[in-house]
Amino acid sequence: MAVITKVDSFDVRFPTSLTLDGSDAMNRDPDYSAAYVVLSTDAGDALEGHAFVFTIGRGNDVQVAAIDALRSHLVGRDVDELLSDMGATSAWLMGDSQLRWLGPEKGVMHMAIGAVLNALWDLRAKRAGEPLWLHLSQLTPEEIVSVIDFRYISDALTPDDALRILRNAEPGRRERIEQLRREGYPAYTTTPGWLGYSDEKLARLCREAVADGFPQIKLKVGSDLSEDIRRLAVARAAVGPDFPIAIDANQRWGVDEAIAWVRALAVFEPAWIEEPTSPDDILGHAAIARGVAPIRVATGEHVQNRIVFKQMLQAGSLSVMQIDATRVGGVGENIAHLLLAAKFGVPVCPHAGGVGLCEAVQHLSMFDFVAVSGTMDGRVIEYVDHLHQHFVEPTVVRNGRYLAPSRPGAGMQMLSTSIEANLVDDSGVPA
């Protein structure tokens, strides 16, 4: 019997604020960071589970503390028991009544549990000798449904609904797996779009994105309307009249302001407006969606759980769902999001960038293509060319497409040298 012997956590921060990488209307000086967790076992094969919660600097220590609060739940637990029924494992961790009082199922504690669950999925995929996307794609519909908590969402998605979607996608699974291995998955890039960049850098990066085969770019907006108009004009001149440009306000506006601002930018024909207002304002998003149509509303990177996504879909608050690999309760909850999107006929275009988010979320989109939606039409994964060199299997994007990972695991394992070089102590000072 293998057991969990250690749960180690690390406060890892990269000084991206020095170059303004990641800067937007709400986050002017982000330091891409990871509250990182490693689950160790006494198994002879010495496999470990690795995962993290993405943050942008201060507050990473709070997230690490939340991960540490789960240590006593895990040390000494039977690995086979934990991994054999991931739905039950998730329910057990989410069901701690005292921890649940801090949420429930939202915020720092929910993300910490999500990190532990992602680390367990990493360990499970490694033990199976498969990358996570392939491991998930080869589960039966019944096994996939077993990892989902349908509590609070069965008015929109029942187990029978989920089984029907998954069974409809079963034919052609093997062909889609081979297609992914040959062709990869479409990406779009936010690399040109940070607010701190000069016009010259913006134009150069836009041209490079087109030359590199990306089918879409994204620009940050929301600080100053005249500046947004000028920057979008620079980008439009660089990429041409028909190339898709998405815009992202990062929650900057109220409802009426969002509608007026996006209408003022409509001349540039945005592919979508992302996070126009508070991620918790379901009805506000719906009003914006009506007010800026036919421009689509995209959101989700700060949506805290399946219940909010359910309500957004029911209310018509979004036309593009943007799941995040580390915001919610792990792989199982994100599978629920993928199935909700499939039920409502909404494409999923995940949030990535950051540190490790590209490495993590590609597995979910590839699983979606193989086993849930069965299509890549209208779907792209965000890509930002930052910090990939710190991972054991860094994301590879060629000709504007994510290449399918082949290394066993969930893709979230960071190099030990990178962890050590970017650790901070309890006061936030480099260790």
C-alpha positions as CSV (number, residue, x, y, z in Angstrom):
1,M,0.0,0.0,0.0
2,A,1.4,3.4,-1.0
3,V,0.6,6.4,1.1
4,I,1.1,10.1,1.0
5,T,4.2,10.8,3.0
6,K,4.7,14.6,2.6
7,V,2.8,17.7,1.4
8,D,5.3,20.4,0.6
9,S,4.4,24.0,-0.3
10,F,6.4,26.7,-1.9
11,D,5.9,30.5,-2.4
12,V,7.4,31.0,-5.9
13,R,7.4,34.5,-7.5
14,F,8.8,35.8,-10.8
15,P,9.6,39.6,-11.0
16,T,7.6,40.2,-14.2
17,S,6.6,43.7,-13.0
18,L,10.1,44.8,-13.9
19,T,9.2,44.5,-17.6
20,L,5.5,45.2,-17.3
21,D,4.7,41.7,-18.7
22,G,1.1,41.0,-17.6
23,S,0.1,44.7,-17.0
24,D,-3.5,45.6,-17.6
25,A,-6.1,48.2,-16.5
26,M,-6.5,46.6,-13.1
27,N,-3.1,45.0,-12.5
28,R,-0.4,47.5,-13.1
29,D,2.6,45.7,-11.6
30,P,2.0,41.9,-11.6
31,D,4.7,39.5,-10.4
32,Y,3.6,36.1,-11.9
33,S,3.6,33.7,-9.0
34,A,2.7,30.2,-8.0
35,A,1.6,28.8,-4.6
36,Y,3.1,25.5,-5.4
37,V,2.4,22.0,-3.9
38,V,4.2,18.7,-4.1
39,L,2.6,15.4,-2.9
40,S,5.2,12.8,-2.1
41,T,4.5,9.1,-1.6
42,D,6.5,6.1,-0.3
43,A,5.8,4.2,-3.6
44,G,8.8,2.4,-5.1
45,D,8.5,4.3,-8.3
46,A,9.0,7.6,-6.3
47,L,6.2,9.4,-8.2
48,E,5.1,12.8,-7.0
49,G,2.1,14.9,-7.7
50,H,2.7,18.6,-8.7
51,A,0.4,21.5,-9.0
52,F,-0.1,25.2,-8.1
53,V,-2.4,28.1,-7.7
54,F,-1.5,31.1,-10.0
55,T,-1.3,34.5,-8.3
56,I,0.3,37.8,-9.2
57,G,2.5,38.3,-6.2
58,R,1.4,39.5,-2.7
59,G,-1.2,37.2,-1.3
60,N,0.8,34.2,-2.6
61,D,1.7,33.6,1.1
62,V,-2.0,33.4,2.0
63,Q,-2.6,30.8,-0.7
64,V,0.4,28.8,0.5
65,A,-1.0,28.9,4.0
66,A,-4.3,27.5,2.7
67,I,-2.5,24.6,1.0
68,D,-0.7,24.0,4.3
69,A,-4.0,23.7,6.1
70,L,-4.8,20.6,4.0
71,R,-1.6,18.7,5.0
72,S,-3.1,16.8,7.9
73,H,-5.9,15.6,5.6
74,L,-3.5,13.9,3.2
75,V,-0.4,12.7,5.0
76,G,-0.8,8.9,5.7
77,R,-3.7,8.5,3.3
78,D,-3.7,5.5,0.9
79,V,-2.8,6.7,-2.6
80,D,-4.8,4.0,-4.4
81,E,-7.9,4.9,-2.4
82,L,-7.5,8.6,-3.2
83,L,-6.8,8.1,-6.9
84,S,-9.3,5.3,-7.7
85,D,-12.3,7.5,-7.0
86,M,-11.4,11.1,-7.6
87,G,-15.1,12.2,-7.3
88,A,-15.2,10.8,-3.8
89,T,-11.8,12.4,-3.0
90,S,-13.0,15.8,-4.1
91,A,-16.2,15.5,-2.1
92,W,-14.2,14.5,1.0
93,L,-11.9,17.5,0.7
94,M,-14.7,19.9,-0.2
95,G,-16.9,18.5,2.6
96,D,-14.7,19.4,5.6
97,S,-17.4,21.4,7.4
98,Q,-14.9,23.8,9.2
99,L,-12.9,24.6,6.0
100,R,-16.2,24.8,4.1
101,W,-17.2,27.7,6.3
102,L,-14.5,29.8,4.7
103,G,-16.2,29.4,1.3
104,P,-18.1,27.3,0.6
105,E,-16.5,26.3,-2.7
106,K,-15.0,29.7,-3.5
107,G,-12.0,31.8,-2.7
108,V,-8.6,30.9,-1.3
109,M,-9.5,27.6,0.3
110,H,-11.3,26.4,-2.8
111,M,-8.3,27.1,-4.9
112,A,-6.0,25.4,-2.4
113,I,-8.2,22.3,-2.6
114,G,-8.2,22.6,-6.3
115,A,-4.4,22.6,-6.3
116,V,-4.3,19.4,-4.2
117,L,-6.8,17.7,-6.5
118,N,-4.8,18.8,-9.5
119,A,-1.7,17.3,-7.9
120,L,-3.5,14.1,-7.4
121,W,-4.6,14.0,-11.0
122,D,-1.0,14.7,-11.9
123,L,0.1,11.7,-9.8
124,R,-2.7,9.5,-11.3
125,A,-1.7,10.4,-14.9
126,K,1.9,9.7,-14.1
127,R,1.1,6.3,-12.7
128,A,-0.9,5.5,-15.8
129,G,2.1,6.6,-17.9
130,E,-0.1,9.1,-19.9
131,P,-0.4,12.9,-20.3
132,L,-3.5,14.1,-18.5
133,W,-5.4,15.0,-21.7
134,L,-5.0,11.5,-23.0
135,H,-5.7,9.8,-19.6
136,L,-9.0,11.7,-19.3
137,S,-9.9,11.1,-23.0
138,Q,-9.7,7.4,-22.5
139,L,-12.1,7.2,-19.5
140,T,-15.6,5.9,-20.1
141,P,-18.5,8.3,-20.0
142,E,-19.5,6.8,-16.7
143,E,-16.0,7.3,-15.2
144,I,-16.0,10.9,-16.4
145,V,-19.4,11.6,-14.9
146,S,-18.2,10.0,-11.6
147,V,-15.7,12.8,-11.0
148,I,-18.3,15.6,-11.2
149,D,-20.3,17.1,-8.3
150,F,-23.8,17.8,-9.7
151,R,-25.0,19.4,-6.6
152,Y,-26.3,22.9,-7.3
153,I,-26.1,22.5,-11.2
154,S,-28.6,19.6,-11.8
155,D,-31.2,22.2,-12.8
156,A,-29.0,22.9,-15.8
157,L,-27.0,19.7,-16.3
158,T,-28.0,16.3,-15.0
159,P,-25.9,13.2,-14.9
160,D,-28.0,11.9,-17.8
161,D,-27.3,15.1,-19.8
162,A,-23.6,14.6,-19.2
163,L,-23.7,11.0,-20.2
164,R,-25.6,11.8,-23.4
165,I,-23.0,14.5,-24.4
166,L,-20.1,12.1,-23.6
167,R,-21.7,9.2,-25.4
168,N,-22.4,11.3,-28.5
169,A,-18.7,12.2,-28.6
170,E,-17.5,8.6,-28.2
171,P,-17.4,7.8,-32.0
172,G,-14.3,9.2,-33.4
173,R,-12.3,9.6,-30.2
174,R,-9.4,7.6,-31.5
175,E,-9.3,9.7,-34.7
176,R,-9.4,12.9,-32.8
177,I,-6.5,11.8,-30.5
178,E,-4.4,11.2,-33.6
179,Q,-5.5,14.5,-35.1
180,L,-4.3,16.3,-32.0
181,R,-1.0,14.5,-32.2
182,R,-0.6,15.5,-35.8
183,E,-2.0,19.1,-35.8
184,G,-2.2,20.3,-32.2
185,Y,-4.8,22.7,-30.9
186,P,-5.4,26.4,-32.1
187,A,-3.9,29.1,-30.0
188,Y,-4.3,32.9,-29.8
189,T,-1.7,35.2,-28.3
190,T,-2.0,38.0,-25.7
191,T,1.8,38.7,-26.0
192,P,1.4,42.0,-27.9
193,G,-1.4,43.4,-25.8
194,W,0.0,44.5,-22.3
195,L,-0.8,48.1,-21.4
196,G,2.8,48.9,-20.4
197,Y,4.2,48.3,-23.9
198,S,5.1,51.2,-26.3
199,D,3.4,51.6,-29.7
200,E,6.5,50.4,-31.4
201,K,6.6,47.2,-29.4
202,L,2.9,46.7,-29.8
203,A,3.1,47.0,-33.6
204,R,6.2,44.7,-33.8
205,L,4.6,42.0,-31.6
206,C,1.3,42.2,-33.6
207,R,3.2,41.6,-36.9
208,E,5.2,38.8,-35.3
209,A,2.0,37.1,-34.1
210,V,0.6,37.1,-37.6
211,A,3.9,35.8,-39.0
212,D,3.9,33.0,-36.4
213,G,0.6,31.7,-37.5
214,F,-1.7,32.8,-34.7
215,P,-5.3,33.2,-35.8
216,Q,-6.1,36.0,-33.2
217,I,-4.5,38.4,-30.9
218,K,-5.8,40.2,-27.7
219,L,-5.2,43.7,-26.4
220,K,-5.8,45.0,-22.9
221,V,-8.1,48.0,-22.6
222,G,-9.9,50.0,-20.0
223,S,-7.5,52.6,-18.6
224,D,-8.2,55.5,-21.0
225,L,-10.6,55.5,-23.9
226,S,-8.5,57.7,-26.2
227,E,-5.5,55.5,-25.5
228,D,-7.5,52.4,-26.3
229,I,-8.6,53.9,-29.6
230,R,-5.0,54.9,-30.5
231,R,-3.6,51.5,-29.5
232,L,-6.3,49.5,-31.4
233,A,-5.6,51.7,-34.4
234,V,-1.9,50.7,-34.2
235,A,-2.8,47.0,-33.8
236,R,-5.3,47.1,-36.7
237,A,-2.8,48.8,-39.0
238,A,-0.2,46.1,-38.1
239,V,-2.5,43.1,-38.7
240,G,-4.8,44.2,-41.4
241,P,-8.6,44.8,-41.6
242,D,-9.9,41.3,-41.2
243,F,-7.6,39.8,-38.6
244,P,-9.4,39.0,-35.3
245,I,-8.5,41.3,-32.3
246,A,-10.1,40.5,-29.0
247,I,-10.1,43.1,-26.2
248,D,-9.9,42.5,-22.4
249,A,-10.9,45.0,-19.7
250,N,-10.0,42.8,-16.7
251,Q,-13.1,43.8,-14.8
252,R,-12.4,47.5,-15.1
253,W,-15.9,48.9,-15.7
254,G,-19.4,49.2,-14.4
255,V,-22.2,48.0,-16.6
256,D,-23.2,51.3,-18.3
257,E,-19.6,52.3,-18.7
258,A,-18.7,49.0,-20.3
259,I,-21.5,49.3,-22.9
260,A,-20.5,52.8,-23.8
261,W,-16.8,52.0,-23.9
262,V,-17.2,48.9,-26.1
263,R,-19.5,50.7,-28.4
264,A,-16.8,53.4,-28.9
265,L,-14.4,50.6,-29.8
266,A,-16.8,48.8,-32.1
267,V,-15.3,50.4,-35.2
268,F,-12.3,48.1,-34.7
269,E,-14.6,45.0,-34.8
270,P,-13.4,43.3,-31.6
271,A,-13.6,39.5,-31.7
272,W,-14.9,39.7,-28.1
273,I,-14.8,41.9,-25.0
274,E,-13.4,40.0,-22.1
275,E,-14.2,40.5,-18.4
276,P,-16.0,43.8,-18.9
277,T,-17.2,44.0,-15.3
278,S,-17.1,42.2,-12.0
279,P,-16.9,38.5,-12.4
280,D,-19.7,38.0,-9.9
281,D,-22.1,40.3,-11.7
282,I,-24.1,37.7,-13.6
283,L,-27.0,40.0,-14.6
284,G,-24.5,42.9,-15.3
285,H,-22.7,40.6,-17.8
286,A,-26.1,39.8,-19.4
287,A,-27.0,43.4,-19.8
288,I,-23.6,44.2,-21.3
289,A,-24.0,41.2,-23.7
290,R,-27.3,42.7,-24.9
291,G,-25.9,46.2,-25.0
292,V,-22.8,45.5,-27.2
293,A,-24.2,42.8,-29.5
294,P,-23.1,41.5,-31.9
295,I,-19.7,41.8,-30.2
296,R,-19.4,38.7,-28.0
297,V,-18.8,38.7,-24.2
298,A,-16.1,36.4,-22.9
299,T,-15.4,35.7,-19.3
300,G,-14.5,33.1,-16.7
301,E,-10.9,33.4,-15.5
302,H,-12.2,34.7,-12.2
303,V,-15.5,32.8,-12.1
304,Q,-15.2,30.9,-8.8
305,N,-17.2,27.7,-9.4
306,R,-19.6,25.7,-11.5
307,I,-22.6,27.4,-9.9
308,V,-21.7,30.9,-11.3
309,F,-20.9,29.4,-14.7
310,K,-24.3,27.7,-14.7
311,Q,-26.1,31.0,-13.9
312,M,-24.1,32.9,-16.5
313,L,-25.1,30.4,-19.2
314,Q,-28.7,30.4,-18.1
315,A,-28.8,34.2,-18.1
316,G,-27.0,34.7,-21.5
317,S,-24.1,36.5,-19.8
318,L,-21.4,35.1,-22.0
319,S,-20.8,33.8,-25.5
320,V,-17.3,32.5,-24.8
321,M,-16.5,30.5,-21.7
322,Q,-13.0,31.0,-20.4
323,I,-12.1,28.3,-17.9
324,D,-9.0,28.6,-15.7
325,A,-7.0,25.6,-14.6
326,T,-6.3,26.9,-11.0
327,R,-9.2,29.1,-10.1
328,V,-11.7,26.4,-9.2
329,G,-11.8,23.0,-7.5
330,G,-9.5,21.1,-9.8
331,V,-9.9,19.0,-12.9
332,G,-13.3,17.6,-11.9
333,E,-15.0,21.0,-11.6
334,N,-13.5,22.1,-14.9
335,I,-14.9,19.0,-16.5
336,A,-18.3,20.2,-15.2
337,H,-17.7,23.5,-16.8
338,L,-16.8,21.9,-20.2
339,L,-20.0,19.9,-20.0
340,L,-22.1,22.9,-19.1
341,A,-20.7,24.7,-22.1
342,A,-21.5,21.8,-24.3
343,K,-25.0,21.7,-23.0
344,F,-25.6,25.4,-23.8
345,G,-23.7,25.3,-27.1
346,V,-21.0,27.8,-26.0
347,P,-17.3,27.5,-27.1
348,V,-14.6,27.2,-24.5
349,C,-11.5,29.4,-25.0
350,P,-9.5,29.0,-21.8
351,H,-7.6,31.7,-19.9
352,A,-3.8,31.0,-19.9
353,G,-0.6,33.0,-19.8
354,G,0.6,33.7,-16.3
355,V,3.1,31.1,-15.0
356,G,2.2,27.5,-15.9
357,L,-1.4,28.2,-17.0
358,C,-0.6,27.4,-20.6
359,E,1.0,24.1,-19.5
360,A,-2.0,23.2,-17.4
361,V,-5.1,24.3,-19.4
362,Q,-4.0,22.8,-22.7
363,H,-4.8,19.3,-21.2
364,L,-8.4,20.4,-20.5
365,S,-9.1,21.8,-24.0
366,M,-7.6,18.7,-25.7
367,F,-9.8,16.5,-23.5
368,D,-12.8,18.6,-24.5
369,F,-12.0,18.1,-28.1
370,V,-11.6,14.4,-27.9
371,A,-14.3,13.4,-25.4
372,V,-16.8,16.3,-24.9
373,S,-17.4,18.8,-27.7
374,G,-15.7,16.8,-30.5
375,T,-14.7,20.1,-32.2
376,M,-12.1,22.8,-32.3
377,D,-14.3,25.2,-34.4
378,G,-14.4,28.6,-32.8
379,R,-12.1,27.5,-30.0
380,V,-8.6,28.8,-29.2
381,I,-6.4,28.5,-26.1
382,E,-4.8,31.7,-24.9
383,Y,-1.0,31.8,-25.2
384,V,1.6,34.2,-23.7
385,D,5.3,33.6,-24.3
386,H,6.4,33.9,-20.6
387,L,8.2,31.6,-18.2
388,H,7.7,28.3,-20.0
389,Q,11.3,27.5,-19.5
390,H,10.7,26.8,-15.9
391,F,8.6,23.7,-16.5
392,V,9.6,20.0,-16.9
393,E,7.5,19.9,-20.1
394,P,7.2,23.4,-21.3
395,T,4.3,24.3,-23.7
396,V,5.3,24.1,-27.3
397,V,3.4,26.3,-29.8
398,R,4.2,26.1,-33.5
399,N,2.4,27.8,-36.4
400,G,-0.2,29.2,-33.9
401,R,-1.1,25.8,-32.5
402,Y,-0.4,24.0,-29.1
403,L,1.4,20.7,-29.7
404,A,-0.1,17.9,-27.7
405,P,1.9,17.1,-24.6
406,S,3.4,13.6,-24.5
407,R,5.0,13.4,-21.0
408,P,3.0,11.6,-18.3
409,G,1.2,14.0,-15.9
410,A,-0.8,17.2,-15.8
411,G,2.0,19.4,-17.1
412,M,2.2,21.5,-14.0
413,Q,5.6,20.3,-12.7
414,M,8.2,23.0,-12.3
415,L,11.9,22.5,-12.5
416,S,13.4,22.2,-9.0
417,T,16.1,24.7,-9.9
418,S,13.4,27.3,-10.9
419,I,11.5,26.8,-7.6
420,E,14.7,27.2,-5.6
421,A,15.8,30.3,-7.6
422,N,12.5,32.1,-7.2
423,L,11.4,31.2,-3.6
424,V,10.5,34.0,-1.2
425,D,10.4,33.7,2.6
426,D,7.4,34.4,4.9
427,S,7.9,38.2,4.6
428,G,7.9,38.1,0.8
429,V,11.6,38.6,0.5
430,P,13.6,36.3,-1.9
431,A,14.9,33.3,0.1
